[in-house]
Amino acid sequence: MEVQAEIGAEDYRAFLQHAARRAASNSRRPRFRLVVAAWAAFVVLFTWLYTATTWAPAYILAGGVGVAVGFLFFYWGNRAQRVDLSPAKDGIILGWRTYIVEKDGVRVNSETSQLSVSWKGVRAVEQTGEHIFIYIDRGTALIVPKRAFASVDDETRFVEALHQRQT
């Protein structure tokens, strides 16, 4: 079975979101950011309680700084992670792909690369509303947009072929 699709930046972003949700329970980074945000909230609460009994602009300022630090830490940490993972427009991730489900595995052909993954190398096949992700490692997947299929039946046959052969 064979399907052709153009992988764009929006497809790659969808993969990153899916992979991040998939890995969130195993990652310490989101928990660390949550701890920093909770610390900032504690500073604000403590400042509010303290200033209820005494007027101290320095504590209000400290609370504001705590909230700002927590927000910036969370925002810039996520932003830096997104920028670092952006694929090059002329690289091997974006562009037209031909996905071929074969007896021995999955093959992907493009203008710049050829990849063959044996069924033993396919770790999982997961779907969202718009994509099929063929995971070949914990954070690496082949991205197949569902818009590439002419019909829902073609999509179903493709996914069934993947699941039948996956070990």
Backbone as CSV, one residue per row, in Angstrom:
resi,resn,N_x,N_y,N_z,CA_x,CA_y,CA_z,C_x,C_y,C_z
1,MET,0.851,-1.176,0.000,0.000,0.000,0.000,0.894,1.236,0.000
2,GLU,0.488,2.239,-0.757,1.311,3.437,-0.934,0.449,4.691,-0.831
3,VAL,1.025,5.730,-0.227,0.333,7.019,-0.138,1.367,8.136,-0.255
4,GLN,0.978,9.233,-0.916,1.861,10.390,-1.068,1.259,11.569,-0.312
5,ALA,2.139,12.357,0.322,1.674,13.520,1.077,2.774,14.555,1.149
6,GLU,2.354,15.816,1.228,3.300,16.894,1.461,3.275,17.228,2.946
7,ILE,4.434,17.172,3.585,4.559,17.491,5.003,4.947,18.958,5.120
8,GLY,4.094,19.733,5.785,4.359,21.149,5.990,4.688,21.454,7.437
9,ALA,4.991,22.711,7.702,5.341,23.130,9.062,4.205,22.858,10.030
10,GLU,2.949,23.004,9.574,1.814,22.756,10.473,1.718,21.278,10.849
11,ASP,2.108,20.385,9.940,2.134,18.956,10.253,3.212,18.663,11.295
12,TYR,4.354,19.294,11.124,5.442,19.081,12.073,5.077,19.619,13.457
13,ARG,4.411,20.799,13.499,3.952,21.337,14.785,2.952,20.394,15.450
14,ALA,2.060,19.812,14.655,1.091,18.856,15.202,1.817,17.645,15.787
15,PHE,2.864,17.183,15.101,3.652,16.073,15.641,4.312,16.457,16.956
16,LEU,4.909,17.651,17.011,5.566,18.079,18.248,4.584,18.150,19.407
17,GLN,3.386,18.649,19.159,2.377,18.710,20.207,1.986,17.311,20.657
18,HIS,1.806,16.413,19.698,1.446,15.032,20.044,2.564,14.360,20.831
19,ALA,3.792,14.523,20.364,4.936,13.904,21.042,5.122,14.492,22.438
20,ALA,4.887,15.784,22.595,5.039,16.412,23.917,3.989,15.879,24.886
21,ARG,2.756,15.757,24.428,1.704,15.199,25.301,2.014,13.745,25.645
22,ARG,2.533,13.025,24.668,2.851,11.607,24.853,3.971,11.435,25.883
23,ALA,4.926,12.338,25.859,6.097,12.223,26.732,5.977,13.019,28.025
24,ALA,4.903,13.765,28.203,4.787,14.659,29.358,4.908,13.919,30.686
25,SER,4.386,12.723,30.759,4.441,11.998,32.029,5.855,11.527,32.359
26,ASN,6.729,11.436,31.348,8.096,10.978,31.587,9.100,12.108,31.721
27,SER,8.667,13.328,31.494,9.601,14.448,31.469,9.599,15.197,32.792
28,ARG,10.768,15.629,33.227,10.885,16.417,34.447,10.790,17.907,34.170
29,ARG,11.067,18.319,32.933,11.080,19.745,32.597,9.735,20.420,32.856
30,PRO,8.595,19.874,32.376,7.321,20.540,32.679,7.046,20.605,34.180
31,ARG,7.438,19.565,34.916,7.234,19.589,36.358,8.076,20.682,37.008
32,PHE,9.293,20.878,36.529,10.158,21.909,37.072,9.560,23.279,36.827
33,ARG,9.052,23.503,35.612,8.405,24.782,35.311,7.169,24.979,36.178
34,LEU,6.457,23.903,36.437,5.278,23.995,37.300,5.692,24.377,38.718
35,VAL,6.793,23.830,39.208,7.286,24.182,40.539,7.662,25.659,40.593
36,VAL,8.314,26.159,39.551,8.678,27.581,39.530,7.432,28.451,39.520
37,ALA,6.429,28.069,38.721,5.180,28.840,38.686,4.472,28.784,40.044
38,ALA,4.488,27.624,40.704,3.871,27.499,42.028,4.625,28.361,43.044
39,TRP,5.941,28.407,42.936,6.734,29.249,43.819,6.337,30.709,43.649
40,ALA,6.185,31.140,42.404,5.795,32.523,42.137,4.419,32.814,42.729
41,ALA,3.501,31.873,42.601,2.164,32.060,43.183,2.245,32.141,44.703
42,PHE,3.101,31.333,45.304,3.279,31.378,46.755,3.805,32.744,47.196
43,VAL,4.768,33.274,46.452,5.318,34.591,46.776,4.224,35.646,46.728
44,VAL,3.388,35.584,45.709,2.295,36.547,45.593,1.320,36.408,46.762
45,LEU,0.941,35.177,47.084,0.015,34.950,48.193,0.616,35.420,49.515
46,PHE,1.860,35.072,49.754,2.517,35.489,50.986,2.584,37.015,51.073
47,THR,2.914,37.646,49.956,2.993,39.108,49.917,1.631,39.725,50.208
48,TRP,0.598,39.150,49.627,-0.753,39.673,49.842,-1.163,39.529,51.310
49,LEU,-0.875,38.361,51.879,-1.224,38.159,53.289,-0.427,39.087,54.202
50,TYR,0.837,39.264,53.910,1.680,40.111,54.748,1.262,41.573,54.651
51,THR,0.936,42.005,53.427,0.577,43.409,53.263,-0.831,43.701,53.781
52,ALA,-1.596,42.663,54.071,-2.924,42.890,54.645,-2.797,43.464,56.053
53,THR,-1.697,43.153,56.722,-1.502,43.656,58.088,-0.574,44.858,58.135
54,THR,0.258,45.024,57.151,1.183,46.152,57.129,1.367,46.618,55.693
55,TRP,1.528,47.902,55.506,1.696,48.421,54.149,3.172,48.416,53.822
56,ALA,3.571,47.567,52.874,4.987,47.448,52.542,5.145,47.351,51.024
57,PRO,5.380,48.478,50.362,5.534,48.455,48.898,6.646,47.525,48.424
58,ALA,7.664,47.337,49.222,8.756,46.449,48.815,8.256,45.018,48.647
59,TYR,7.335,44.583,49.505,6.811,43.226,49.398,5.879,43.087,48.197
60,ILE,5.145,44.127,47.903,4.291,44.098,46.715,5.160,44.002,45.466
61,LEU,6.231,44.773,45.441,7.163,44.717,44.319,7.789,43.325,44.206
62,ALA,8.165,42.750,45.340,8.756,41.407,45.327,7.764,40.384,44.784
63,GLY,6.505,40.521,45.150,5.478,39.611,44.635,5.322,39.756,43.130
64,GLY,5.328,40.991,42.657,5.230,41.223,41.212,6.413,40.644,40.471
65,VAL,7.591,40.809,41.033,8.794,40.240,40.422,8.702,38.709,40.403
66,GLY,8.195,38.135,41.486,8.034,36.674,41.541,7.109,36.158,40.453
67,VAL,5.991,36.833,40.257,5.056,36.430,39.204,5.709,36.593,37.834
68,ALA,6.389,37.719,37.618,7.032,37.974,36.329,8.100,36.923,36.030
69,VAL,8.904,36.583,37.026,9.954,35.577,36.836,9.326,34.225,36.497
70,GLY,8.282,33.850,37.237,7.606,32.584,36.957,7.044,32.538,35.555
71,PHE,6.374,33.601,35.139,5.798,33.646,33.798,6.881,33.609,32.725
72,LEU,7.888,34.443,32.867,8.947,34.489,31.859,9.703,33.171,31.765
73,PHE,9.949,32.551,32.901,10.635,31.265,32.912,9.819,30.235,32.139
74,PHE,8.527,30.197,32.391,7.649,29.249,31.712,7.561,29.572,30.221
75,TYR,7.327,30.836,29.884,7.153,31.241,28.483,8.430,31.056,27.680
76,TRP,9.534,31.578,28.160,10.778,31.506,27.397,11.304,30.083,27.309
77,GLY,11.061,29.272,28.335,11.477,27.868,28.276,10.751,27.134,27.162
78,ASN,9.452,27.359,27.053,8.684,26.720,25.982,9.071,27.276,24.619
79,ARG,9.281,28.582,24.525,9.619,29.212,23.252,10.963,28.704,22.743
80,ALA,11.940,28.631,23.621,13.265,28.157,23.208,13.191,26.714,22.729
81,GLN,12.380,25.906,23.382,12.238,24.514,22.975,11.611,24.426,21.582
82,ARG,10.605,25.245,21.298,9.961,25.231,19.984,10.921,25.691,18.894
83,VAL,11.692,26.737,19.140,12.610,27.267,18.132,13.710,26.260,17.833
84,ASP,14.241,25.606,18.851,15.333,24.658,18.667,14.925,23.457,17.827
85,LEU,13.645,23.110,17.820,13.191,21.917,17.122,12.604,22.198,15.742
86,SER,12.640,23.432,15.295,12.056,23.761,13.995,12.900,23.185,12.867
87,PRO,12.265,22.459,11.930,13.032,21.890,10.819,13.339,22.942,9.759
88,ALA,14.419,22.741,9.060,14.792,23.635,7.957,13.869,23.379,6.765
89,LYS,13.555,24.438,6.041,12.666,24.284,4.892,13.287,23.428,3.797
90,ASP,14.618,23.404,3.730,15.294,22.601,2.716,15.898,21.326,3.305
91,GLY,15.426,20.927,4.483,15.940,19.727,5.146,15.205,18.471,4.711
92,ILE,15.282,17.438,5.529,14.697,16.143,5.151,13.330,15.886,5.778
93,ILE,12.815,16.807,6.596,11.537,16.560,7.267,10.356,17.100,6.472
94,LEU,10.478,18.307,5.949,9.372,18.929,5.228,9.426,18.584,3.742
95,GLY,8.290,18.598,3.086,8.225,18.352,1.647,7.396,17.126,1.317
96,TRP,7.426,16.743,0.048,6.642,15.606,-0.424,7.272,14.287,-0.007
97,ARG,6.435,13.358,0.408,6.863,12.031,0.833,5.968,10.976,0.185
98,THR,6.559,9.832,-0.085,5.796,8.654,-0.489,6.006,7.602,0.584
99,TYR,4.908,7.184,1.203,4.949,6.171,2.257,4.493,4.854,1.650
100,ILE,5.314,3.811,1.835,4.999,2.508,1.263,5.031,1.469,2.380
101,VAL,3.899,0.798,2.586,3.816,-0.292,3.561,4.161,-1.573,2.814
102,GLU,5.250,-2.205,3.223,5.744,-3.403,2.553,5.741,-4.593,3.504
103,LYS,6.081,-5.745,2.962,6.148,-6.965,3.756,7.195,-6.843,4.870
104,ASP,8.321,-6.186,4.567,9.428,-6.108,5.515,9.390,-4.892,6.437
105,GLY,8.562,-3.889,6.101,8.519,-2.690,6.926,7.885,-1.525,6.199
106,VAL,8.225,-0.326,6.638,7.702,0.897,6.038,8.856,1.604,5.343
107,ARG,8.604,2.043,4.117,9.607,2.767,3.364,9.066,4.166,3.070
108,VAL,9.944,5.165,3.190,9.571,6.550,2.908,10.579,7.097,1.913
109,ASN,10.070,7.614,0.803,10.913,8.202,-0.227,10.588,9.679,-0.378
110,SER,11.624,10.481,-0.612,11.438,11.902,-0.899,12.519,12.313,-1.888
111,GLU,12.520,13.584,-2.261,13.547,14.080,-3.181,14.945,14.037,-2.563
112,THR,15.009,14.171,-1.238,16.307,14.280,-0.576,16.710,13.051,0.232
113,SER,15.789,12.100,0.412,16.143,10.973,1.275,15.289,9.745,0.989
114,GLN,15.793,8.628,1.476,15.056,7.367,1.477,15.251,6.746,2.841
115,LEU,14.157,6.270,3.420,14.227,5.655,4.735,13.460,4.357,4.695
116,SER,14.057,3.324,5.238,13.389,2.037,5.343,13.452,1.605,6.806
117,VAL,12.281,1.330,7.376,12.197,0.916,8.779,11.561,-0.468,8.819
118,SER,12.274,-1.432,9.401,11.705,-2.779,9.516,10.564,-2.745,10.534
119,TRP,9.716,-3.758,10.492,8.582,-3.788,11.422,9.059,-3.847,12.868
120,LYS,10.214,-4.429,13.091,10.763,-4.459,14.444,11.080,-3.052,14.948
121,GLY,11.371,-2.125,14.040,11.699,-0.752,14.393,10.491,0.151,14.588
122,VAL,9.307,-0.330,14.237,8.085,0.463,14.431,7.608,0.236,15.859
123,ARG,7.678,1.287,16.672,7.330,1.162,18.091,5.852,1.348,18.360
124,ALA,5.214,2.243,17.610,3.790,2.498,17.837,3.206,3.188,16.614
125,VAL,1.912,3.000,16.437,1.151,3.726,15.423,0.025,4.425,16.166
126,GLU,0.045,5.756,16.131,-0.960,6.540,16.855,-1.606,7.528,15.903
127,GLN,-2.863,7.860,16.205,-3.632,8.752,15.345,-4.199,9.922,16.132
128,THR,-4.318,11.039,15.441,-5.082,12.179,15.943,-6.170,12.429,14.905
129,GLY,-6.904,13.480,15.046,-7.946,13.781,14.078,-7.419,14.073,12.687
130,GLU,-6.189,14.572,12.603,-5.633,15.007,11.322,-4.419,14.213,10.839
131,HIS,-3.814,13.398,11.705,-2.545,12.748,11.355,-2.477,11.305,11.842
132,ILE,-1.598,10.556,11.189,-1.172,9.240,11.648,0.315,9.381,11.941
133,PHE,0.733,8.969,13.135,2.141,9.040,13.511,2.669,7.624,13.665
134,ILE,3.686,7.294,12.886,4.339,5.986,12.966,5.621,6.203,13.750
135,TYR,5.578,5.886,15.046,6.732,6.134,15.916,7.817,5.098,15.647
136,ILE,9.026,5.617,15.386,10.179,4.743,15.166,11.211,4.912,16.283
137,ASP,10.908,5.771,17.220,11.687,5.962,18.441,10.786,6.728,19.399
138,ARG,11.248,6.983,20.611,10.386,7.670,21.585,9.942,9.045,21.119
139,GLY,10.823,9.794,20.492,10.480,11.141,20.068,10.567,11.360,18.570
140,THR,10.537,10.278,17.802,10.657,10.389,16.352,9.557,9.566,15.694
141,ALA,8.872,10.193,14.751,7.796,9.487,14.063,7.741,9.912,12.608
142,LEU,7.215,9.029,11.797,6.883,9.362,10.423,5.512,10.020,10.470
143,ILE,5.369,11.166,9.835,4.135,11.946,9.889,3.355,11.701,8.607
144,VAL,2.150,11.172,8.750,1.294,10.931,7.589,0.005,11.733,7.785
145,PRO,-0.169,12.817,7.051,-1.415,13.583,7.169,-2.589,12.783,6.596
146,LYS,-3.699,12.805,7.287,-4.868,12.061,6.815,-5.449,12.664,5.539
147,ARG,-5.140,13.920,5.256,-5.635,14.548,4.029,-5.025,13.908,2.776
148,ALA,-3.982,13.090,2.955,-3.329,12.435,1.824,-4.175,11.300,1.250
149,PHE,-5.136,10.830,2.007,-5.944,9.695,1.560,-7.149,10.180,0.777
150,ALA,-7.468,9.454,-0.294,-8.599,9.828,-1.137,-9.925,9.587,-0.423
151,SER,-9.940,8.617,0.491,-11.181,8.311,1.205,-10.863,7.792,2.604
152,VAL,-11.884,7.738,3.417,-11.729,7.189,4.768,-11.384,5.704,4.687
153,ASP,-11.915,5.020,3.670,-11.604,3.594,3.502,-10.114,3.390,3.211
154,ASP,-9.525,4.255,2.386,-8.090,4.158,2.102,-7.278,4.368,3.377
155,GLU,-7.685,5.354,4.154,-7.005,5.626,5.432,-7.107,4.427,6.364
156,THR,-8.292,3.848,6.464,-8.515,2.689,7.338,-7.665,1.509,6.887
157,ARG,-7.609,1.252,5.575,-6.785,0.150,5.064,-5.307,0.379,5.371
158,PHE,-4.849,1.612,5.240,-3.451,1.944,5.533,-3.130,1.670,7.003
159,VAL,-3.983,2.157,7.897,-3.761,1.962,9.340,-3.849,0.486,9.701
160,GLU,-4.807,-0.232,9.118,-4.927,-1.673,9.391,-3.691,-2.420,8.907
161,ALA,-3.166,-2.021,7.750,-1.939,-2.661,7.242,-0.775,-2.420,8.200
162,LEU,-0.693,-1.231,8.756,0.369,-0.932,9.729,0.206,-1.792,10.979
163,HIS,-1.008,-1.856,11.511,-1.246,-2.607,12.748,-1.060,-4.124,12.548
164,GLN,-1.435,-4.646,11.388,-1.303,-6.074,11.130,0.153,-6.522,11.133
165,ARG,1.012,-5.696,10.593,2.418,-6.081,10.447,3.296,-5.661,11.622
166,GLN,2.817,-4.723,12.411,3.613,-4.208,13.539,3.793,-5.317,14.578
167,THR,5.041,-5.448,15.077,5.304,-6.484,16.087,5.259,-5.911,17.475
